[in-house]
Amino acid sequence: MKVEDFAYQVALRTIELLEQEQHYKVSEEHRKAVLQKIISEVPQLLKKGEKKKEEK
């Protein structure tokens, strides 16, 4: 599985949990925008993860 696919699945699951557990409704348009934003940020998120790992 590609990292981008994994990030997409995590973001999608987060939205689902917000809807199920917090009764937060995410419109289809907003859902697509959030998922695209997460995918576009994968390189930065990976860098942040490496930085945190190095600090430990």
Number of C-alpha atoms within 10 A of each C-alpha: 5 7 12 15 11 13 17 19 13 14 19 16 12 12 17 17 13 13 13 11 8 9 10 12 13 14 9 9 8 11 16 13 12 17 18 13 13 19 18 12 13 16 13 11 14 12 11 12 11 11 11 10 9 8 6 5
